[in-house]
Amino acid sequence: MKLRLSFACLTIILLLITSCANTDKEFATMLIYGGTIYTVDSTLTTVEAVAVKDNLIIFTGNLAEAQQFKNEQTQLIDLKGKTMTPGLIEGHGHFMGLGYNELNLDLINTTSYQEIIDAVAERVKTAKPGEWITGRGWHQSKWDSLPIDMVKGFQTHNLLSDVSPNNPVYLGHASGHAGFANSKAMEIAGLQVLAKEGIKNFEIEGGEVIVDALGRPTGIFNERAQSLIAKHIPRETPETDIKAFELAVRACHENGITSFHDAGIPKKTIALYDKMKTEGKMKTRIYAMLTGWDKELLSEWYVKGPFVDPDHLVTIRSVKLNCDGALGSRGAWLLESYTDRPDHFGHETLPMGFVKETALNGLNNGFQVCAHAIGDRANREILDRYELAFNELPDLASNHRFRIEHAQHLHPEDIPRFAELQVIPAMQAVHMSSDRPWAIDRLGEKRIKEGAYMWQALLKSGIPIVNGTDVPVEPLNPIASFYASVSRKTLKGLPEGGYEPEQKMTRAQALKSYTLDAAYGAFEEDIKGSITIGKLADFTIYSQDLMTVQEEDILSTEIAMTIFDGKVVYTNVN
């Protein structure tokens, strides 16, 4: 009798234990398998399966073990031979610019001045008299042929004005560092009147209005001179802001982008992002940089301190400074003059004293500083100011992760300084693909070979690179930037062997620059950037294996699926 009672008690205890165990067991909400999964985790290069619960990774490993996390509610995703990586991170772009580029005239693929004229003429047909026509994306150095009438390497407004006599037109250069206005826009800005009064040069601090031999403005406004026109353009409305935001989110999903480093945002954009998050529409993780143009905004945030979002959707802990221009507009600040304009050195668009002041404020208040620099002088001057700040506040500089955005052209002596100072270069590889064919005209062969797009030299020195596209300067296409990273060719596959091939990234380096290294550049390597247990469930799935496909076939790769926060947000139906 006692034996029977003991056995019964034991059975009950075992049932209770089993019941508790089943209750406590962690089941996956999503199980992914059936393809090559690159983790970008140093402990496991590839795995067979990944299990996700809600928005976190709970298992990586072989499929047999992964099965234990499955129940009837688990969403099963069979890759069917496709390839998956951590969610891609756009390491430097302009989120609202991406959205607005789709609302306004998109000129990024234009190959001639005539195409611009045709696009504006078409828009004039539906525009009301007096309505502004805006767009962005033209780049005279990428045109198949140049117009006869050129001044200082740029087209003039005459043909543009002829097709738009009743509408002010302003078209941003692809770089964002110059703009092109028609006669009506310049009339509104009062510039033609000034020319008639005999003013022949419209040089302003940090910029230039290009004029012809008679002192008349040609329509080109370089660097800070753009403000002469821009201040007259009607501001965006809350309705257009929301539309642009939604278009930007969609573009990210279609391109496999799950996180976005937004390089310089004003107060109103912060308010918009807060609104979108509150309404549940923030479907891309934003790492936002405060625009350095607004000193009042910076002062406000220095008092508040950084905001690291516990939901990992909108984080604000960095400041963006614009310190020079671009090579395309000859605004990049150089140590020696432009090869194709010997009297010109580019523009210092922000006083270097303010760079040092911002670096000190950043260290004192917990903000990362990210300074735009393309020319070798701009890069040197910024490194100098950063170094002065680090030396003044050594106790606060141990993990600063200050960045230089673009770092496109460096003096050879400054290349090792990035690693020495632990300054992260955020470099958009696709710029090399787009710019290298004509950049040699700006810099000459010696400067190009010794200091332009120095990816491997920087990596070997011991500093990671944050990759991206600088959208809308370039299309938001990570595949194109990956291809440029590993081939150093144009998107047409030229030249054979690539430009300065010794500076190519390996495929592993290129993938890391778009994932884990990009996460590191935002202090987020503990929550994203690799497929690791405990990290966020953000993944990008491709039509083929980027890591093994023939180089010439990389550009044919498509984004097959994007998973954000543990949910499928995009599927390619093709």
C-alpha positions as CSV (number, residue, x, y, z in Angstrom):
1,M,0.0,0.0,0.0
2,K,2.8,2.4,0.9
3,L,4.6,1.4,-2.2
4,R,1.5,2.2,-4.3
5,L,1.1,5.6,-2.6
6,S,4.7,6.4,-3.1
7,F,4.5,5.5,-6.8
8,A,1.4,7.6,-7.2
9,C,3.1,10.6,-5.5
10,L,6.1,10.2,-7.7
11,T,3.9,10.2,-10.8
12,I,2.1,13.3,-9.7
13,I,5.5,15.1,-9.0
14,L,6.8,14.1,-12.4
15,L,3.7,15.3,-14.1
16,L,4.0,18.6,-12.3
17,I,7.6,18.9,-13.2
18,T,6.8,18.2,-16.9
19,S,3.9,20.6,-16.8
20,C,6.2,23.4,-15.4
21,A,8.9,22.6,-17.9
22,N,6.4,22.8,-20.8
23,T,5.0,26.1,-19.5
24,D,8.5,27.6,-19.2
25,K,9.7,26.4,-22.6
26,E,10.5,29.2,-25.0
27,F,8.8,28.8,-28.3
28,A,9.8,30.8,-31.4
29,T,7.4,33.2,-33.2
30,M,9.5,32.8,-36.3
31,L,11.9,30.1,-37.5
32,I,14.1,30.7,-40.5
33,Y,15.9,27.9,-42.4
34,G,16.7,26.4,-45.8
35,G,19.5,28.7,-47.1
36,T,22.9,30.1,-46.3
37,I,22.8,32.3,-43.2
38,Y,25.8,34.6,-42.7
39,T,25.9,35.7,-39.0
40,V,28.7,38.2,-39.1
41,D,29.4,36.8,-35.6
42,S,33.0,35.9,-35.0
43,T,32.1,32.6,-33.3
44,L,29.9,31.2,-36.1
45,T,30.3,32.3,-39.7
46,T,27.2,30.5,-41.0
47,V,24.3,28.6,-39.5
48,E,21.4,26.5,-40.7
49,A,18.6,28.1,-38.8
50,V,17.6,31.1,-36.7
51,A,14.8,31.2,-34.2
52,V,13.1,34.4,-33.2
53,K,10.7,35.2,-30.3
54,D,8.8,38.5,-30.9
55,N,11.7,40.8,-31.9
56,L,14.7,39.0,-30.5
57,I,16.9,36.2,-31.7
58,I,16.7,33.2,-29.3
59,F,18.6,30.6,-31.2
60,T,21.2,30.2,-34.0
61,G,22.6,26.9,-35.1
62,N,21.7,23.7,-36.8
63,L,18.1,23.0,-38.0
64,A,17.7,19.8,-35.9
65,E,18.2,21.8,-32.7
66,A,16.1,24.7,-33.9
67,Q,13.1,22.4,-34.2
68,Q,12.7,22.3,-30.5
69,F,11.6,26.0,-30.5
70,K,8.8,25.3,-32.9
71,N,5.1,25.0,-32.1
72,E,1.9,25.4,-34.0
73,Q,2.0,29.2,-33.8
74,T,5.6,29.5,-35.1
75,Q,5.9,31.3,-38.5
76,L,8.1,29.1,-40.7
77,I,10.2,30.9,-43.3
78,D,11.9,28.5,-45.8
79,L,14.7,30.4,-47.6
80,K,14.6,27.9,-50.5
81,G,18.2,28.3,-51.1
82,K,18.4,32.0,-50.7
83,T,20.9,33.9,-48.6
84,M,20.3,35.8,-45.3
85,T,22.5,38.3,-43.4
86,P,21.9,40.7,-40.5
87,G,19.7,43.6,-41.5
88,L,21.6,46.1,-43.6
89,I,22.4,49.5,-42.0
90,E,22.6,52.6,-44.2
91,G,25.6,54.2,-42.5
92,H,25.2,57.7,-43.9
93,G,22.1,59.1,-45.7
94,H,19.4,61.6,-45.5
95,F,16.1,60.0,-44.7
96,M,13.7,62.8,-45.5
97,G,15.8,63.7,-48.6
98,L,15.2,60.1,-49.7
99,G,11.5,60.5,-49.4
100,Y,11.3,64.0,-50.9
101,N,13.4,62.9,-53.8
102,E,10.5,60.7,-54.8
103,L,8.0,63.5,-54.5
104,N,10.1,66.1,-56.5
105,L,11.9,65.8,-59.8
106,D,14.4,62.9,-59.5
107,L,17.3,63.8,-61.7
108,I,19.8,61.2,-60.5
109,N,19.8,59.2,-63.7
110,T,19.9,62.1,-66.1
111,T,22.9,61.8,-68.5
112,S,22.7,65.2,-70.2
113,Y,21.7,68.8,-69.7
114,Q,19.0,68.3,-72.3
115,E,17.4,65.6,-70.1
116,I,17.1,68.1,-67.3
117,I,15.5,70.6,-69.6
118,D,13.1,68.0,-70.9
119,A,12.1,66.9,-67.3
120,V,11.5,70.5,-66.2
121,A,9.5,71.3,-69.4
122,E,7.3,68.3,-68.7
123,R,6.7,69.4,-65.1
124,V,5.8,72.9,-66.3
125,K,2.9,71.5,-68.2
126,T,1.1,70.6,-64.9
127,A,2.4,73.4,-62.7
128,K,0.5,76.5,-61.9
129,P,2.1,79.9,-62.9
130,G,4.4,81.0,-60.1
131,E,4.6,77.5,-58.6
132,W,8.1,76.4,-57.6
133,I,9.6,73.4,-59.4
134,T,12.3,71.7,-57.4
135,G,14.4,68.6,-57.8
136,R,17.7,67.0,-57.2
137,G,20.3,64.6,-58.7
138,W,22.0,66.2,-61.7
139,H,25.8,65.9,-61.9
140,Q,27.5,67.6,-64.9
141,S,30.6,65.3,-64.6
142,K,28.4,62.2,-65.2
143,W,26.8,63.6,-68.4
144,D,27.6,61.8,-71.7
145,S,28.3,65.2,-73.3
146,L,28.6,68.8,-72.0
147,P,26.8,71.9,-73.4
148,I,28.7,74.4,-75.4
149,D,27.9,77.2,-73.0
150,M,29.9,76.4,-69.8
151,V,31.3,78.7,-67.1
152,K,33.8,77.3,-64.5
153,G,32.8,73.8,-65.4
154,F,29.0,74.3,-65.0
155,Q,26.1,74.8,-67.4
156,T,24.2,78.1,-67.6
157,H,20.6,78.8,-67.0
158,N,19.5,80.1,-70.4
159,L,18.0,77.0,-71.8
160,L,16.4,76.1,-68.4
161,S,14.9,79.6,-68.2
162,D,13.5,79.4,-71.7
163,V,11.3,76.4,-70.9
164,S,10.1,77.7,-67.5
165,P,9.5,81.5,-67.9
166,N,6.6,81.6,-65.4
167,N,7.9,79.1,-62.8
168,P,10.8,79.5,-60.4
169,V,13.0,76.4,-60.7
170,Y,15.7,75.2,-58.3
171,L,17.5,71.9,-58.9
172,G,20.0,70.5,-56.4
173,H,23.3,69.0,-57.5
174,A,23.5,65.2,-56.7
175,S,26.0,66.0,-54.0
176,G,23.7,68.5,-52.3
177,H,26.5,71.1,-52.3
178,A,25.4,73.2,-55.3
179,G,22.2,74.2,-56.9
180,F,20.9,75.3,-60.3
181,A,18.3,78.1,-60.6
182,N,16.4,79.6,-63.5
183,S,15.9,83.2,-64.3
184,K,12.6,83.4,-62.4
185,A,14.1,82.0,-59.2
186,M,17.0,84.4,-59.4
187,E,14.6,87.3,-60.0
188,I,12.6,86.4,-56.9
189,A,15.9,86.3,-55.0
190,G,16.8,89.8,-56.3
191,L,20.1,88.7,-57.9
192,Q,19.5,89.9,-61.4
193,V,18.9,93.4,-60.0
194,L,22.2,93.3,-58.2
195,A,24.0,92.3,-61.4
196,K,22.5,95.3,-63.2
197,E,23.9,97.6,-60.5
198,G,27.3,96.4,-61.4
199,I,28.0,93.8,-58.8
200,K,30.2,91.2,-60.7
201,N,30.9,88.7,-58.0
202,F,28.6,87.2,-55.4
203,E,31.2,85.6,-53.2
204,I,29.7,84.9,-49.8
205,E,31.3,83.3,-46.8
206,G,31.5,79.5,-47.4
207,G,30.1,79.7,-50.9
208,E,30.0,81.2,-54.3
209,V,27.6,82.4,-56.9
210,I,29.1,81.6,-60.3
211,V,28.9,84.5,-62.7
212,D,29.8,84.9,-66.4
213,A,32.4,87.4,-67.9
214,L,29.8,90.2,-67.7
215,G,29.1,89.6,-64.0
216,R,25.7,88.0,-64.6
217,P,24.8,85.0,-62.4
218,T,24.8,81.8,-64.4
219,G,22.3,80.0,-62.2
220,I,24.9,78.0,-60.3
221,F,25.0,78.5,-56.5
222,N,27.8,76.7,-54.7
223,E,27.8,75.6,-51.1
224,R,26.3,78.2,-48.6
225,A,25.4,80.5,-51.5
226,Q,22.5,78.1,-52.1
227,S,20.7,79.8,-49.2
228,L,20.2,82.9,-51.4
229,I,17.7,80.9,-53.4
230,A,16.6,78.3,-50.8
231,K,15.1,80.8,-48.4
232,H,12.5,81.8,-51.0
233,I,11.3,78.2,-51.7
234,P,8.0,77.5,-49.8
235,R,8.6,75.2,-46.9
236,E,7.3,71.6,-46.9
237,T,3.9,71.0,-45.2
238,P,3.1,68.5,-42.5
239,E,1.2,66.5,-45.1
240,T,4.1,66.3,-47.5
241,D,6.5,65.5,-44.6
242,I,4.4,62.5,-43.7
243,K,4.2,61.4,-47.3
244,A,8.0,61.7,-47.8
245,F,8.5,59.8,-44.6
246,E,6.3,56.9,-45.7
247,L,8.1,56.8,-49.1
248,A,11.5,56.6,-47.3
249,V,10.4,53.7,-45.1
250,R,9.1,51.8,-48.2
251,A,12.4,52.5,-50.0
252,C,14.3,51.1,-47.1
253,H,12.3,47.9,-47.0
254,E,12.6,47.4,-50.7
255,N,16.4,47.8,-50.4
256,G,16.9,45.5,-47.4
257,I,17.7,48.4,-45.1
258,T,16.5,48.0,-41.5
259,S,18.5,50.8,-39.8
260,F,19.5,54.2,-41.1
261,H,22.1,56.8,-39.9
262,D,20.3,60.0,-40.6
263,A,23.1,62.6,-41.3
264,G,21.8,65.9,-39.9
265,I,18.2,66.6,-38.9
266,P,16.5,69.8,-37.7
267,K,14.0,70.2,-34.9
268,K,10.9,69.7,-37.0
269,T,12.2,66.3,-38.2
270,I,12.8,65.2,-34.7
271,A,9.2,66.1,-33.9
272,L,8.0,64.2,-37.0
273,Y,10.0,61.1,-36.0
274,D,8.5,61.2,-32.5
275,K,5.0,61.4,-34.0
276,M,5.7,58.5,-36.4
277,K,7.0,56.4,-33.5
278,T,3.9,57.2,-31.4
279,E,1.6,56.2,-34.2
280,G,3.5,52.9,-34.8
281,K,4.8,53.9,-38.2
282,M,8.5,53.9,-37.4
283,K,9.4,50.7,-39.3
284,T,13.1,51.6,-39.8
285,R,15.5,52.2,-36.9
286,I,16.8,55.8,-37.1
287,Y,20.2,56.8,-35.6
288,A,19.8,60.6,-35.9
289,M,22.5,63.3,-36.0
290,L,21.5,66.8,-34.9
291,T,22.2,69.3,-37.6
292,G,25.2,71.5,-36.6
293,W,23.8,74.5,-38.4
294,D,21.3,75.2,-35.6
295,K,23.2,76.3,-32.5
296,E,20.0,76.8,-30.5
297,L,19.1,73.1,-31.2
298,L,22.5,71.9,-30.1
299,S,22.4,74.0,-26.9
300,E,19.0,72.5,-26.1
301,W,20.2,69.0,-26.5
302,Y,23.5,69.6,-24.6
303,V,21.2,70.3,-21.6
304,K,18.9,67.4,-22.2
305,G,21.7,64.9,-23.0
306,P,21.6,62.0,-25.5
307,F,18.4,60.0,-26.0
308,V,19.1,56.3,-26.4
309,D,15.7,54.8,-27.3
310,P,14.8,51.8,-25.2
311,D,12.7,50.6,-28.1
312,H,15.7,51.0,-30.5
313,L,13.6,53.0,-33.0
314,V,14.8,56.6,-32.8
315,T,18.1,57.4,-31.0
316,I,19.7,60.8,-30.8
317,R,23.2,60.9,-29.5
318,S,25.3,62.6,-32.2
319,V,25.9,65.9,-33.9
320,K,26.5,66.4,-37.7
321,L,28.9,69.2,-38.9
322,N,29.3,70.2,-42.5
323,C,32.8,71.4,-42.9
324,D,33.5,71.5,-46.7
325,G,31.8,70.8,-50.0
326,A,32.0,68.1,-52.6
327,L,34.4,67.2,-55.4
328,G,31.7,67.4,-58.1
329,S,31.0,71.1,-57.3
330,R,34.6,71.8,-56.5
331,G,33.6,72.7,-53.0
332,A,35.8,70.0,-51.3
333,W,38.5,71.9,-49.3
334,L,41.9,71.0,-50.5
335,L,45.5,71.5,-49.4
336,E,46.5,72.2,-53.0
337,S,44.4,73.8,-55.7
338,Y,42.1,71.9,-58.0
339,T,43.9,70.4,-61.0
340,D,41.1,71.6,-63.3
341,R,40.7,75.0,-61.6
342,P,44.2,76.0,-60.4
343,D,43.0,79.2,-58.6
344,H,40.5,77.3,-56.5
345,F,40.9,75.3,-53.2
346,G,37.3,74.7,-52.4
347,H,35.4,76.0,-49.4
348,E,35.6,75.9,-45.6
349,T,31.9,75.8,-45.0
350,L,32.2,75.9,-41.2
351,P,34.8,77.7,-39.0
352,M,37.2,75.2,-37.6
353,G,36.9,76.9,-34.2
354,F,33.3,75.8,-34.1
355,V,34.5,72.2,-34.8
356,K,36.7,72.2,-31.8
357,E,34.0,73.9,-29.7
358,T,31.5,71.2,-30.8
359,A,34.0,68.4,-30.1
360,L,34.5,69.7,-26.5
361,N,30.7,70.1,-26.0
362,G,30.2,66.6,-27.4
363,L,32.7,65.0,-25.0
364,N,31.3,67.0,-22.0
365,N,27.7,66.1,-22.8
366,G,27.9,62.6,-24.1
367,F,27.4,63.3,-27.8
368,Q,29.3,61.7,-30.7
369,V,30.5,64.3,-33.3
370,C,30.2,63.4,-37.0
371,A,31.9,65.9,-39.3
372,H,31.5,66.0,-43.1
373,A,34.9,66.2,-44.8
374,I,35.7,65.3,-48.4
375,G,38.9,67.2,-49.3
376,D,42.3,66.4,-47.7
377,R,42.5,69.8,-46.0
378,A,39.1,69.5,-44.4
379,N,40.0,66.0,-43.1
380,R,43.3,67.2,-41.7
381,E,41.7,70.2,-40.0
382,I,39.0,68.2,-38.4
383,L,41.4,65.5,-37.2
384,D,43.5,68.3,-35.7
385,R,40.4,69.8,-33.9
386,Y,39.3,66.4,-32.6
387,E,42.8,65.7,-31.3
388,L,42.9,69.0,-29.5
389,A,39.6,68.2,-27.8
390,F,40.7,64.7,-26.9
391,N,43.9,66.0,-25.3
392,E,42.0,68.6,-23.3
393,L,39.5,66.1,-22.0
394,P,41.3,62.8,-21.9
395,D,39.1,61.2,-19.3
396,L,36.0,61.7,-21.5
397,A,37.6,60.6,-24.7
398,S,38.1,56.9,-24.0
399,N,35.1,55.7,-26.1
400,H,34.1,58.8,-28.1
401,R,33.6,57.1,-31.5
402,F,33.8,60.5,-33.3
403,R,33.4,60.1,-37.0
404,I,34.4,61.8,-40.2
405,E,31.7,61.5,-42.8
406,H,33.0,60.6,-46.3
407,A,36.7,60.9,-45.7
408,Q,37.0,60.7,-49.4
409,H,40.3,62.3,-50.1
410,L,43.1,62.1,-47.5
411,H,46.7,63.2,-47.4
412,P,48.8,60.1,-47.0
413,E,50.2,61.4,-43.6
414,D,46.7,61.6,-42.2
415,I,45.6,58.0,-43.1
416,P,47.1,56.4,-39.9
417,R,45.7,59.2,-37.7
418,F,42.1,57.7,-37.9
419,A,43.2,54.6,-36.0
420,E,45.5,56.5,-33.7
421,L,42.7,58.8,-32.7
422,Q,40.0,56.2,-33.0
423,V,38.1,58.3,-35.4
424,I,35.7,56.3,-37.5
425,P,35.6,56.9,-41.3
426,A,32.0,56.7,-42.6
427,M,32.7,56.1,-46.3
428,Q,30.2,55.4,-49.1
429,A,31.9,53.0,-51.4
430,V,29.5,53.7,-54.3
431,H,30.9,57.3,-54.4
432,M,34.1,55.7,-55.7
433,S,32.2,54.0,-58.5
434,S,30.4,57.2,-59.5
435,D,33.1,59.7,-58.9
436,R,36.5,58.1,-59.7
437,P,36.2,58.4,-63.5
438,W,36.1,62.2,-63.3
439,A,37.6,62.8,-59.9
440,I,41.1,62.3,-61.4
441,D,40.4,65.6,-63.3
442,R,39.8,67.4,-60.0
443,L,42.8,65.9,-58.1
444,G,45.3,64.6,-60.7
445,E,46.7,61.1,-60.7
446,K,49.1,61.4,-57.8
447,R,46.5,62.6,-55.2
448,I,44.0,60.0,-56.5
449,K,46.4,57.1,-56.1
450,E,47.9,58.2,-52.8
451,G,44.9,59.3,-50.9
452,A,41.4,58.8,-52.5
453,Y,39.0,56.1,-51.3
454,M,41.6,54.4,-49.1
455,W,39.5,51.6,-47.7
456,Q,42.0,48.9,-47.3
457,A,44.7,51.2,-45.9
458,L,42.3,52.4,-43.3
459,L,41.1,48.9,-42.4
460,K,44.6,47.6,-42.1
461,S,45.5,50.5,-39.8
462,G,42.9,49.1,-37.3
463,I,39.8,51.2,-37.7
464,P,36.4,50.0,-39.0
465,I,34.6,51.6,-41.9
466,V,30.9,52.4,-41.9
467,N,29.5,52.0,-45.4
468,G,26.4,53.4,-47.1
469,T,25.2,55.4,-50.0
470,D,24.6,59.1,-48.9
471,V,21.1,58.8,-50.4
472,P,19.8,60.9,-52.2
473,V,23.2,61.8,-53.5
474,E,23.3,58.2,-54.7
475,P,20.4,55.7,-55.0
476,L,19.6,53.7,-51.9
477,N,21.1,50.5,-53.3
478,P,23.3,48.5,-50.9
479,I,24.1,46.0,-53.6
480,A,25.7,48.7,-55.7
481,S,27.8,49.9,-52.8
482,F,28.8,46.3,-51.9
483,Y,29.8,45.8,-55.6
484,A,31.9,49.0,-55.5
485,S,33.5,47.9,-52.2
486,V,34.8,44.6,-53.6
487,S,35.4,45.5,-57.2
488,R,36.4,49.2,-57.2
489,K,34.7,49.4,-60.6
490,T,32.0,51.6,-62.1
491,L,28.5,50.1,-62.2
492,K,29.2,49.4,-65.8
493,G,32.1,47.1,-64.8
494,L,35.0,49.3,-65.7
495,P,37.9,49.3,-65.7
496,E,39.2,45.8,-65.8
497,G,40.7,44.9,-62.4
498,G,39.2,48.1,-60.8
499,Y,40.6,51.5,-59.9
500,E,43.5,51.2,-57.4
501,P,42.7,47.5,-56.8
502,E,45.0,47.3,-53.7
503,Q,42.3,49.2,-51.9
504,K,39.5,46.8,-52.5
505,M,37.6,45.4,-49.5
506,T,37.2,41.7,-49.2
507,R,33.6,40.5,-49.3
508,A,33.6,39.7,-45.6
509,Q,34.9,43.3,-44.9
510,A,32.2,44.8,-47.1
511,L,29.4,42.9,-45.4
512,K,30.8,43.8,-42.0
513,S,30.9,47.5,-43.1
514,Y,27.2,47.3,-43.8
515,T,26.3,45.5,-40.6
516,L,28.4,45.1,-37.5
517,D,30.8,47.9,-38.2
518,A,27.9,50.2,-39.0
519,A,26.3,49.2,-35.7
520,Y,29.6,50.0,-33.9
521,G,29.6,53.4,-35.5
522,A,26.4,54.1,-33.7
523,F,27.2,52.5,-30.3
524,E,24.8,49.7,-31.2
525,E,26.9,46.6,-31.8
526,D,25.4,45.0,-28.7
527,I,21.9,45.0,-30.1
528,K,22.3,44.7,-33.9
529,G,24.8,44.1,-36.7
530,S,25.1,40.3,-36.3
531,I,22.9,37.3,-36.0
532,T,23.6,36.6,-32.4
533,I,21.3,35.4,-29.6
534,G,19.8,38.3,-27.8
535,K,20.1,40.8,-30.6
536,L,17.2,42.4,-32.6
537,A,15.6,40.2,-35.2
538,D,16.4,42.4,-38.3
539,F,17.4,40.4,-41.4
540,T,18.0,40.9,-45.1
541,I,17.4,38.1,-47.6
542,Y,18.9,38.0,-51.1
543,S,18.1,36.2,-54.3
544,Q,21.6,34.8,-54.4
545,D,24.8,34.5,-52.3
546,L,26.6,37.8,-52.3
547,M,29.6,36.1,-50.8
548,T,30.2,33.5,-53.5
549,V,28.6,34.6,-56.7
550,Q,30.9,35.7,-59.5
551,E,31.9,39.4,-59.2
552,E,30.2,40.3,-62.5
553,D,26.9,38.8,-61.2
554,I,26.8,40.7,-57.9
555,L,24.7,43.6,-59.4
556,S,22.0,41.2,-60.5
557,T,21.3,40.3,-56.9
558,E,17.9,41.4,-55.7
559,I,16.4,41.9,-52.2
560,A,14.1,38.9,-51.8
561,M,12.7,39.8,-48.3
562,T,13.3,42.2,-45.5
563,I,12.5,41.3,-41.9
564,F,12.3,44.1,-39.3
565,D,11.7,43.7,-35.6
566,G,10.8,40.0,-36.1
567,K,8.2,40.7,-38.8
568,V,8.3,40.4,-42.6
569,V,7.9,44.0,-44.0
570,Y,8.8,43.3,-47.6
571,T,8.7,40.4,-50.0
572,N,9.8,40.6,-53.6
573,V,6.9,39.2,-55.6
574,N,9.0,38.9,-58.8
